[in-house]
Amino acid sequence: MALYKPKPPPKNKKKKLGEFTQTKKTAKPKKLPTGPKQLTEHKQTKTVNGKKTDDKKKSPNWRDSTYMKQESYLKKLLADFNAKQIRSKADLAVYYGNEERAAQGEVRSADTTRKELIKDAPAKKAPAKKAPVKTQGVKAGDDVAYKSKKPANKGKITEHVVTSSNKPKLVDAGKKPKLTEHKVTKTVTKAKKPQYRNVVVKGKVIRQAIAGSKASDGLYQKELAEARVKDKSDITDDYASRGVLHSGLYAQKQGDYEKEYGKQVAETNRQKASKYADLAEENRDFLNDQELQSEQARLDAVRRKAAKTGKVT
């Protein structure tokens, strides 16, 4: 006895209302705000001559937090040192005066050239149409003669002769009608090639321009000058009271004093030059030390990154 097998339900059979299973929708958890993106992930793109270029490049991945702290510390040291140098030069200017300094132009990095598309000149505007001229109205019943505004052809008579013939033209049966050739001319306007021009972009300013300055006197030079005037006056009064003002002794005394005064001025200027030279040498040593420390911090950061990932970009 064969068993009864039920037929499978058709594929396109629609379900009844009671056959649908209700599924509960679970609310997805909301994403918490992550805050602003880091500067290293931000890119600004601009189009130059139809090509997109990155305005800001990604910083290298070896710049970790330790390196950033060292870099900020070195910048703070540089700011403090520059402030100290300014104070020291100000003190030297008060006592010894400013040193003579030649003018120096600004120093820039190498200039770069880029191509810029030359835009076509704007099309000229069409001339504005003139407003129609208003004429005075004519009353009914007035005799008015129409005068054309076109100038008449004086001394020339033009005749227009129009002839028409409705007679059919006879065509021989043996002759074929002549075919007329029609020449078709096309005016093809070629697209203009884009024209570019070279634009020179100046490099970044590495060092600002410095104006020239002349050497000035400080308190030490002014004290020596005032003491010279007083001493020379005392010498003159002394030799005049003794009645030997016009003798050779007075002239010898004046010469000896001028020689001694010149030595004191030279010694003051030598001290001034030595002080400014010491400041310049201190500045060079500090900048060299800063460069070495910055390079060492960079190498340490690269080694740390290579030890973690084995890849440095």
MARKE-263697 format. One record per residue (C-alpha): residue number from 1; residue in one letter; z, x, y. Coordinates in nm, 4 decimals, m for minus. Layout:
REM residues N
NUM,A,Z,X,Y
...
***
This chain:
REM residues 313
1,M,0.0000,0.0000,0.0000
2,A,m0.1128,0.1547,0.3327
3,L,0.1418,0.1831,0.6107
4,Y,0.0694,0.0090,0.9411
5,K,0.0189,0.2487,1.2317
6,P,0.0439,0.1055,1.5797
7,K,m0.2369,0.1818,1.8167
8,P,m0.1628,0.4323,2.0903
9,P,m0.1372,0.2833,2.4398
10,P,m0.4420,0.3259,2.6602
11,K,m0.4320,0.6177,2.9027
12,N,m0.5109,0.4187,3.2162
13,K,m0.2552,0.1496,3.1437
14,K,m0.0424,0.0755,3.4484
15,K,0.3305,0.0716,3.4065
16,K,0.5242,m0.2394,3.4735
17,L,0.7834,m0.2630,3.7436
18,G,1.0741,m0.2296,3.5023
19,E,0.9344,0.0798,3.3355
20,F,0.9702,0.3080,3.6385
21,T,1.2667,0.5441,3.6280
22,Q,1.4550,0.5934,3.9477
23,T,1.5169,0.9574,4.0439
24,K,1.7734,1.0575,4.2986
25,K,1.6572,1.2952,4.5685
26,T,1.8980,1.5775,4.6335
27,A,1.9115,1.7094,4.9888
28,K,1.8144,2.0743,5.0158
29,P,2.0657,2.3008,5.1902
30,K,1.9689,2.3847,5.5470
31,K,1.8889,2.7437,5.6270
32,L,2.1352,2.9131,5.8540
33,P,1.9966,3.0703,6.1743
34,T,1.9251,3.4384,6.1177
35,G,1.9337,3.5379,6.4851
36,P,1.6713,3.7283,6.6763
37,K,1.4459,3.9654,6.4906
38,Q,1.4924,4.3370,6.5261
39,L,1.2747,4.5322,6.7577
40,T,1.1331,4.7320,6.4699
41,E,0.9835,4.4149,6.3172
42,H,0.8338,4.2783,6.6385
43,K,0.4663,4.3355,6.7111
44,Q,0.2721,4.2506,7.0211
45,T,m0.1038,4.2330,6.9708
46,K,m0.3659,4.2357,7.2404
47,T,m0.7437,4.2103,7.2197
48,V,m0.9429,4.5002,7.3644
49,N,m1.3219,4.4617,7.3431
50,G,m1.2851,4.1932,7.0788
51,K,m1.0522,4.4019,6.8577
52,K,m0.6835,4.3384,6.8052
53,T,m0.4589,4.6335,6.8667
54,D,m0.0839,4.6668,6.8174
55,D,0.0928,4.7175,7.1494
56,K,0.4189,4.8264,6.9895
57,K,0.4236,5.0197,6.6664
58,K,0.6996,5.0011,6.4111
59,S,0.9667,5.2624,6.4466
60,P,0.9913,5.5029,6.1505
61,N,1.2118,5.3847,5.8680
62,W,1.4291,5.6966,5.8706
63,R,1.5949,5.5923,6.2000
64,D,1.9166,5.4674,6.0436
65,S,2.2381,5.3725,6.2221
66,T,2.3810,5.7248,6.1981
67,Y,2.0768,5.8714,6.3701
68,M,2.0860,5.6029,6.6413
69,K,2.4517,5.6849,6.7142
70,Q,2.3746,6.0551,6.7382
71,E,2.0805,5.9864,6.9668
72,S,2.2856,5.7673,7.2006
73,Y,2.5603,6.0321,7.2076
74,L,2.3100,6.3026,7.3049
75,K,2.1738,6.0806,7.5824
76,K,2.5267,6.0301,7.7164
77,L,2.5857,6.4059,7.7143
78,L,2.2608,6.4587,7.9043
79,A,2.3569,6.2011,8.1680
80,D,2.6982,6.3611,8.2164
81,F,2.5457,6.7075,8.2431
82,N,2.2904,6.5937,8.5030
83,A,2.5700,6.4381,8.7101
84,K,2.7665,6.7629,8.6895
85,Q,2.4612,6.9623,8.7988
86,I,2.4109,6.7354,9.1002
87,R,2.7752,6.7805,9.2067
88,S,2.7560,7.1584,9.1648
89,K,2.4370,7.1818,9.3733
90,A,2.5937,6.9659,9.6421
91,D,2.8948,7.1995,9.6634
92,L,2.6681,7.5050,9.6822
93,A,2.4647,7.3408,9.9577
94,V,2.7827,7.2876,10.1611
95,Y,2.9082,7.6482,10.1378
96,Y,2.5901,7.8508,10.0863
97,G,2.3157,7.6127,10.2013
98,N,2.0092,7.4819,10.0185
99,E,1.7816,7.7273,9.8436
100,E,1.4154,7.7558,9.9329
101,R,1.2064,7.5504,9.6922
102,A,0.8289,7.5258,9.6636
103,A,0.6653,7.1880,9.6260
104,Q,0.5793,7.0875,9.2691
105,G,0.3306,6.8241,9.1651
106,E,0.4053,6.5647,8.9025
107,V,0.3374,6.6537,8.5414
108,R,0.1618,6.3943,8.3235
109,S,0.0471,6.3819,7.9662
110,A,m0.3240,6.4078,7.8843
111,D,m0.5462,6.1343,8.0283
112,T,m0.7267,5.8995,7.7894
113,T,m1.0561,5.7154,7.8275
114,R,m1.1335,5.3676,7.7011
115,K,m1.4413,5.1478,7.7124
116,E,m1.4352,4.8285,7.9180
117,L,m1.6900,4.5504,7.8944
118,I,m1.8890,4.4939,8.2135
119,K,m1.9040,4.1236,8.2856
120,D,m2.2215,3.9685,8.4273
121,A,m2.2280,3.8707,8.7899
122,P,m2.1592,3.4994,8.8506
123,A,m2.4685,3.2844,8.8937
124,K,m2.5629,3.1879,9.2466
125,K,m2.4884,2.8327,9.3482
126,A,m2.7814,2.6041,9.4153
127,P,m2.8327,2.5213,9.7844
128,A,m2.6852,2.1915,9.8888
129,K,m2.9308,1.9059,9.9345
130,K,m2.9941,1.8004,10.2905
131,A,m2.8852,1.4547,10.3847
132,P,m3.1702,1.2090,10.4560
133,V,m3.2603,1.1675,10.8208
134,K,m3.1742,0.8278,10.9550
135,T,m3.4445,0.6464,11.1545
136,Q,m3.4072,0.3719,11.4057
137,G,m3.4724,0.0253,11.2776
138,V,m3.7814,m0.1771,11.3768
139,K,m3.7550,m0.5359,11.4827
140,A,m3.9822,m0.7975,11.3405
141,G,m4.2967,m0.8606,11.5437
142,D,m4.3194,m0.5107,11.6980
143,D,m4.6444,m0.3193,11.6624
144,V,m4.5586,0.0032,11.4923
145,A,m4.8080,0.2703,11.3941
146,Y,m4.7089,0.4838,11.0950
147,K,m4.7370,0.8543,11.1553
148,S,m4.7259,1.0870,10.8592
149,K,m4.5031,1.3892,10.8902
150,K,m4.7452,1.6147,10.7047
151,P,m4.9651,1.8261,10.9292
152,A,m5.3238,1.7096,10.9396
153,N,m5.6016,1.9391,10.8250
154,K,m5.7704,2.0109,11.1493
155,G,m6.1460,2.0697,11.1207
156,K,m6.1494,2.0226,10.7443
157,I,m6.2744,1.7140,10.5642
158,T,m6.1827,1.6820,10.2008
159,E,m6.3803,1.4430,9.9821
160,H,m6.2542,1.3224,9.6488
161,V,m6.5397,1.2071,9.4235
162,V,m6.4453,1.0272,9.1054
163,T,m6.7265,0.9576,8.8579
164,S,m6.6880,0.7593,8.5437
165,S,m6.9428,0.6802,8.2788
166,N,m6.8841,0.4408,7.9937
167,K,m7.1909,0.5539,7.8079
168,P,m7.1188,0.6924,7.4626
169,K,m7.2257,1.0464,7.3993
170,L,m7.4964,1.0949,7.1366
171,V,m7.4068,1.3395,6.8649
172,D,m7.6670,1.4757,6.6248
173,A,m7.5925,1.4084,6.2619
174,G,m7.6707,1.7655,6.1577
175,K,m7.4485,1.9335,6.4118
176,K,m7.0793,1.9685,6.3575
177,P,m6.8501,1.9039,6.6493
178,K,m6.7080,2.2166,6.8101
179,L,m6.3435,2.2856,6.7470
180,T,m6.1351,2.3846,7.0463
181,E,m5.8682,2.6468,7.0032
182,H,m5.5307,2.5788,7.1568
183,K,m5.3269,2.8868,7.2353
184,V,m4.9528,2.8349,7.2180
185,T,m4.7432,3.0860,7.4041
186,K,m4.3720,3.1125,7.3449
187,T,m4.1342,3.2819,7.5837
188,V,m3.8548,3.4420,7.3866
189,T,m3.5662,3.5743,7.5939
190,K,m3.3923,3.8617,7.4232
191,A,m3.0156,3.8685,7.4376
192,K,m2.8858,4.1368,7.6689
193,K,m2.6962,4.4174,7.5080
194,P,m2.3338,4.4341,7.6197
195,Q,m2.2778,4.7153,7.8636
196,Y,m1.9579,4.9158,7.8773
197,R,m1.8077,5.1561,8.1238
198,N,m1.5565,5.4330,8.0704
199,V,m1.2179,5.3764,8.2323
200,V,m0.9809,5.6711,8.2669
201,V,m0.6178,5.5864,8.1907
202,K,m0.3678,5.8318,8.3351
203,G,m0.1036,5.9730,8.1053
204,K,0.2678,5.9058,8.1276
205,V,0.4740,6.0863,8.3905
206,I,0.6730,6.3656,8.2262
207,R,0.8202,6.5101,8.5464
208,Q,0.8258,6.3575,8.8930
209,A,0.6851,6.5406,9.1932
210,I,0.9314,6.7494,9.3963
211,A,0.8884,6.8015,9.7680
212,G,0.9257,7.1520,9.9082
213,S,1.2329,7.2479,10.1079
214,K,1.3226,7.5445,10.3264
215,A,1.6388,7.7458,10.2907
216,S,1.9262,7.6244,10.5042
217,D,2.2550,7.7834,10.6080
218,G,2.5951,7.6790,10.4779
219,L,2.9470,7.7200,10.6068
220,Y,2.9609,8.0913,10.5201
221,Q,2.6460,8.1733,10.7166
222,K,2.7599,7.9646,11.0126
223,E,3.1029,8.1368,11.0187
224,L,2.9367,8.4782,11.0169
225,A,2.7072,8.3766,11.3041
226,E,2.9984,8.2439,11.5114
227,A,3.2075,8.5549,11.4402
228,R,2.9122,8.7750,11.5464
229,V,2.8894,8.6071,11.8865
230,K,3.2660,8.6439,11.9434
231,D,3.2825,9.0069,11.8236
232,K,2.9903,9.1155,12.0391
233,S,3.1530,8.9537,12.3416
234,D,3.4826,9.1360,12.2690
235,I,3.3014,9.4706,12.2340
236,T,3.1224,9.4167,12.5663
237,D,3.4490,9.3308,12.7460
238,D,3.6242,9.6316,12.5928
239,Y,3.3613,9.8847,12.6986
240,A,3.3226,9.7206,13.0406
241,S,3.6974,9.7494,13.1107
242,R,3.6804,10.1206,13.0332
243,G,3.3738,10.1678,13.2530
244,V,3.1462,10.2987,12.9789
245,L,2.9287,9.9858,12.9403
246,H,2.6067,10.1762,13.0166
247,S,2.6907,10.4771,12.8038
248,G,2.5590,10.5722,12.4624
249,L,2.8934,10.4933,12.3011
250,Y,2.8437,10.1213,12.3720
251,A,2.4952,10.1236,12.2209
252,Q,2.6220,10.3072,11.9126
253,K,2.9015,10.0544,11.8665
254,Q,2.6545,9.7664,11.8907
255,G,2.4245,9.9258,11.6316
256,D,2.7091,9.9871,11.3876
257,Y,2.8251,9.6289,11.4197
258,E,2.4749,9.4861,11.3617
259,K,2.4401,9.7001,11.0493
260,E,2.7714,9.5722,10.9127
261,Y,2.6765,9.2126,10.9981
262,G,2.3459,9.2484,10.8130
263,K,2.5297,9.3707,10.5011
264,Q,2.7592,9.0669,10.5087
265,V,2.4649,8.8260,10.5459
266,A,2.2791,8.9967,10.2604
267,E,2.5856,8.9747,10.0371
268,T,2.6243,8.6045,10.1158
269,N,2.2582,8.5382,10.0320
270,R,2.2929,8.7374,9.7093
271,Q,2.5898,8.5242,9.6056
272,K,2.3915,8.2123,9.6912
273,A,2.0944,8.3168,9.4763
274,S,2.3287,8.4150,9.1919
275,K,2.5026,8.0751,9.1992
276,Y,2.1719,7.8824,9.1870
277,A,2.0405,8.1129,8.9105
278,D,2.3534,8.0436,8.7033
279,L,2.2982,7.6684,8.7409
280,A,1.9333,7.6987,8.6343
281,E,2.0267,7.9084,8.3301
282,E,2.2988,7.6607,8.2361
283,N,2.0438,7.3792,8.2588
284,R,1.7950,7.5612,8.0330
285,D,2.0613,7.6422,7.7732
286,F,2.1843,7.2833,7.7651
287,L,1.8327,7.1384,7.7230
288,N,1.7526,7.3841,7.4434
289,D,2.0769,7.2944,7.2677
290,Q,1.9979,6.9239,7.3073
291,E,1.6543,6.9711,7.1540
292,L,1.7975,7.1599,6.8573
293,Q,2.0641,6.8955,6.7953
294,S,1.8070,6.6147,6.8188
295,E,1.5769,6.7890,6.5708
296,Q,1.8667,6.8542,6.3331
297,A,1.9715,6.4870,6.3513
298,R,1.6141,6.3820,6.2723
299,L,1.5943,6.6123,5.9695
300,D,1.9287,6.4854,5.8406
301,A,1.8100,6.1245,5.8743
302,V,1.4861,6.2035,5.6884
303,R,1.6788,6.3673,5.4062
304,R,1.9131,6.0674,5.3772
305,K,1.6193,5.8277,5.3583
306,A,1.4360,6.0416,5.1047
307,A,1.7491,6.0644,4.8870
308,K,1.7800,5.6834,4.8808
309,T,1.4205,5.5672,4.8388
310,G,1.2224,5.8825,4.7705
311,K,0.9646,5.7742,5.0293
312,V,0.9592,5.8377,5.4027
313,T,0.7108,5.6948,5.6534
***
